[in-house]
Amino acid sequence: MRDPTRIDAILGKLKVVWEKSPDLRFLQLVHNLQHDHGLGSREQVTWRKKVSIGGEIVEKEFPGQVLYDGFNVEDEVLLTALEKEIKNHGR
């Protein structure tokens, strides 16, 4: 069983980091942490979408979208990233 005290440790550090950027929505904060600290796997994808251009339906590509998957990030790795974020941005 995982140590339940990790919950308060993570939430406390997450609160400190989020208070530095209170205008961010929660998932923006999570995305930025994933990007800045390499949390989880990263995949670049191209989206295809049908759009109307001049009354004609065409398929358009939107390349370069980046998706992060943090499902397998261990709590200790997240704690380390939060500690680095706090150290790098003061407080």
C-alpha positions as CSV (number, residue, x, y, z in Angstrom):
1,M,0.0,0.0,0.0
2,R,1.2,3.5,-0.8
3,D,2.0,5.8,2.0
4,P,-1.1,8.0,2.5
5,T,1.0,10.9,3.9
6,R,2.2,11.5,0.3
7,I,-1.2,13.1,-0.4
8,D,-0.7,16.0,1.9
9,A,2.9,16.4,0.8
10,I,1.9,16.6,-2.9
11,L,-1.1,18.9,-2.3
12,G,0.9,21.2,-0.1
13,K,3.6,21.7,-2.7
14,L,1.1,21.9,-5.5
15,K,-0.7,24.7,-3.5
16,V,2.6,26.6,-3.3
17,V,3.3,26.3,-7.0
18,W,-0.3,27.2,-8.0
19,E,-0.3,30.3,-5.8
20,K,2.6,31.6,-7.9
21,S,0.4,31.5,-10.9
22,P,-3.2,32.0,-9.6
23,D,-4.6,32.9,-13.0
24,L,-3.8,29.4,-14.4
25,R,-6.7,26.9,-14.5
26,F,-5.8,23.7,-12.7
27,L,-5.3,21.6,-15.9
28,Q,-3.2,24.4,-17.4
29,L,-1.0,24.1,-14.3
30,V,-0.7,20.4,-14.7
31,H,0.1,20.7,-18.4
32,N,2.8,23.2,-17.7
33,L,4.3,21.0,-15.0
34,Q,4.3,18.0,-17.4
35,H,6.0,20.1,-20.1
36,D,8.5,21.9,-18.0
37,H,9.6,18.8,-16.0
38,G,9.2,16.0,-18.6
39,L,6.5,14.2,-16.6
40,G,5.0,11.3,-18.4
41,S,5.2,10.3,-22.0
42,R,4.9,12.9,-24.8
43,E,3.5,12.4,-28.2
44,Q,3.2,14.9,-31.1
45,V,0.1,14.4,-33.2
46,T,-1.6,15.9,-36.2
47,W,-5.3,16.4,-36.0
48,R,-7.5,16.3,-39.1
49,K,-10.8,18.1,-39.1
50,K,-13.5,18.8,-41.7
51,V,-14.1,22.5,-42.0
52,S,-16.2,24.7,-44.2
53,I,-14.1,27.1,-46.4
54,G,-16.2,29.3,-48.7
55,G,-19.1,26.9,-48.4
56,E,-17.0,23.9,-49.3
57,I,-16.3,21.1,-46.8
58,V,-12.6,20.3,-46.8
59,E,-10.4,18.2,-44.5
60,K,-7.7,20.4,-42.9
61,E,-4.6,19.3,-40.9
62,F,-3.6,20.8,-37.6
63,P,0.0,19.6,-37.1
64,G,2.2,19.9,-34.0
65,Q,-0.2,19.2,-31.2
66,V,1.5,17.8,-28.1
67,L,-0.2,15.3,-25.8
68,Y,1.1,14.3,-22.4
69,D,0.3,11.1,-20.6
70,G,1.0,11.3,-16.9
71,F,-0.8,8.0,-15.9
72,N,2.4,6.2,-14.9
73,V,4.3,9.1,-13.2
74,E,5.2,8.0,-9.7
75,D,4.3,10.3,-6.8
76,E,8.0,10.6,-5.9
77,V,8.8,11.9,-9.4
78,L,5.9,14.4,-9.1
79,L,7.1,15.6,-5.6
80,T,10.6,16.1,-7.0
81,A,9.2,18.2,-9.9
82,L,7.2,20.3,-7.5
83,E,10.2,20.9,-5.3
84,K,12.2,22.0,-8.3
85,E,9.4,24.3,-9.5
86,I,9.3,25.9,-6.0
87,K,13.1,26.2,-5.9
88,N,13.3,27.7,-9.4
89,H,10.6,30.2,-8.8
90,G,11.3,31.2,-5.2
91,R,9.3,31.2,-2.0
